[in-house]
Amino acid sequence: MDVCLLIPQWSIRPTARTEFEALIQRWRETVLAMPGCLAFKLFRGFDDPLDYLFLETWVDEASFRAYVTSPEAADFLREASYYASSPGSAQLAKLVHERSVL
């Protein structure tokens, strides 16, 4: 199993914070219901509270690819772009080693 981590980042307009966070709460439920999604976490920047970073964990690359090509993902990107102050970015990584104290 090649666990994949998707790491999207968004910077949003100051007037859009409440709406963006509401969108993310709805989106989280959609993502977690998709086949192969193991986890969804949202972080806000320490230095800039308008910067957001997501950590989405997928069971394998095939699940991730099905997700990013889904109509739901296209809808999310369209709506999230409305709140963004600049284009979002994302990185995909494969898990190499894991150790957790949680």
Secondary structure, 3 states (H helix, E strand, C coil): CCCEEEEEEEEECHHHHHHHHHHHHHHHHHHHCCCCEEEEEEEECCCCCCEEEEEEEECCHHHHHHHHCCHHHHHHHHHHHHHECCCCEEEEEECCCCCCCC
